Structures are given as C-alpha cells and as structure tokens.
Amino acid sequence: MKKHLTLMVVGLFVFLFRVGGISAQAPAGNGIPVRIVVTAEPHHGSNPPVINREDVMVFEGKDRDTVTDWVPAQGERAALEYFVLIDDGANTSLGTQLDDIRKFIEAQPLSTVIGVAYMQNGIARVEQNPTNDRAQAAKALRLPMGINGVNASPYLSLSDLVKRWPASNTRHEVLMVSDGVDYLYGAGDLQDPYLDAAINDAQRAGVLVSAIYTPGIGHFGHSYWLNYWGQLYLSELAEKTGGESYYIGFTGPPVAFAPYLDDQAQRLMHQYWLTFLAKPPKKAGLQRIKIKTEVPHVDLDAQEEVYVPATP
C-alpha cells in the first residue's frame, strides 16, 4: 500500500513538472525573433568566463523568453560599424586627447569600419563616413570649434546620426565625447525629451552608445549644476542602450582618454549576438527586457528595451 501511494505521489509530481506548474526550463511557445548585441562584462580583470547559450536567460517581466541563438561577435560575425561623435561645443582642451582617440582608431581590427562626426546645431556633421582606412578616419579628427552653444543638443545630434545610419547585419556602436549638457532643454530633472527620443531611436535601431565626459566651453564648462546633470544624462543614455559611460562625477577634463578607450576596446572584444523570441505584442513598439546569467563573476550588459514588431 505504501509503495503504491509513493508511486502515485511521484507520478503526480512528474505530471505537474511537465505541465508547467513547476518548471526550470524556458517556455517553448511561439514568439517574435529579436536580435541584439550583448556585452559580457567581467567583475574582475579583462577576460570574462565562457558563456554558453544555455547560460543565458531573457525575461519580459516575470515571463522567460526562449533563447534561440547566442554566438560570439567574432570571426565572420565580428563586423562592426563604429562612429566617434564629438561635441563641437567642447572645450579646445580636448585637443590633448585627440592623440589617444587616433591610437584607439588605428588599433581596431580590420573587421571594424570607423566614422567620425561632430555635433553641430542638433545634427551630426559627418567628417568621415565609416571606412577601413584607419589613417583616413584618424585624419578626420580635429579640434572642436569651441563656440558656446554651437551644438544645440547632443541628443538631437545622436538621433540625427542614428536615423541616417543605413541598417545592416553588423554591430552599430557610437562613442560620444561631450559634456552631456542640453542647451535646448536646460537641466535639472530626468524628463529631457531630446534625451528620451535619442534613447528610443538608439534602442529601436539596436545602436549601443558609450560616452566619455569632456567639459564644454565658457561658464557652462565649469558649472557644477549643469555638468552634474549632463553627466547623469550621458550615464542614463549609455545604461539604457547597452553602452558604457566614463568619468562620471567630475567637472574638470580627464587627464587622459586612454584608460577609457582601453576599456572600450575590451568591451568590443567580448560581445555576443543574442536572438530570442519576444512575446508577440498587439502593437509594435519597445518592450522592456532583462538579461541574466548564473555564470559567476560576469554581467551581461545590453539595451533595456528592444523593438518588437506587431503580430502579423
């Protein structure tokens, strides 16, 4: 009798596990394929541990999505289009950092094409379209104009660049060099509409944005209040698009860009293409996701929202 009762209990547990009352597996239902870039960020050192597809979990709220593909952005999948976007209203002291940027450009692998643009009057003025010619890209770097207010909003310029960037199957990433101060909106809260629009545009296009803080010209260049909010804006932009922000918490120019650019190069080397099945929405738009792994000593960094087309 006890043996028969035990078998019944075990059978009931197995039934519940398979039906989904108790489940340790991702749901196998249908969904809309979404493909994004994820950066593996180690807690210590520069080399993250090996991460396999089964180690990656994607959640929309409490629902876990099915991961269909997880491959390193290396070899035939390493192609990268990368823009250096510099604020033309930056202090001309930025000139001492241009050599670090040139060395960074010249050190990138052949799988990377690099463009250079400057923020002017709310647009991205492209000085050099993405090219394999490292010398040509480095030559496009110049001193900023250093005129107060020459760039209305760095976030309008970013949106302009993203919208004019032809879509492709390669990684698209931007390195912004700016104080982050929005002269159109001002500063003092987290409701900047131009910042929000730039974040949405980058998320929809799958563009990762990193930012290095550098002060602007004149009074605004040493205003603690304006620079505090400008740096918060840059940090939010990078966080929500899957990039990295550098030199947060100071108002003076960094001593050197080299440490930040070295970190940026490491991030580019440890990225993956992730494909998962998002929940089919009734209306196309951005859906919030969270990416996790149980692999120790590493974080998976990606955009906070992804664009999901409507269900056919």
URDA-V854311 format. One record per helix or strand of 2 or more residues. SS is the DSSP state (H for helix, E for strand). FROM is the first residue (numbers start at 0). TO is the last residue. Records with the same first field share a line. If there is no record, write none. Layout:
SS: FROM-TO  FROM-TO
//
This chain:
H: 1-18  52-54  74-76  91-106  133-138  153-163  192-204  218-221  223-240  257-268
E: 31-41  55-59  62-71  79-86  111-119  122-130  170-177  206-212  244-245  270-277  284-287  289-292  297-300  304-307
//
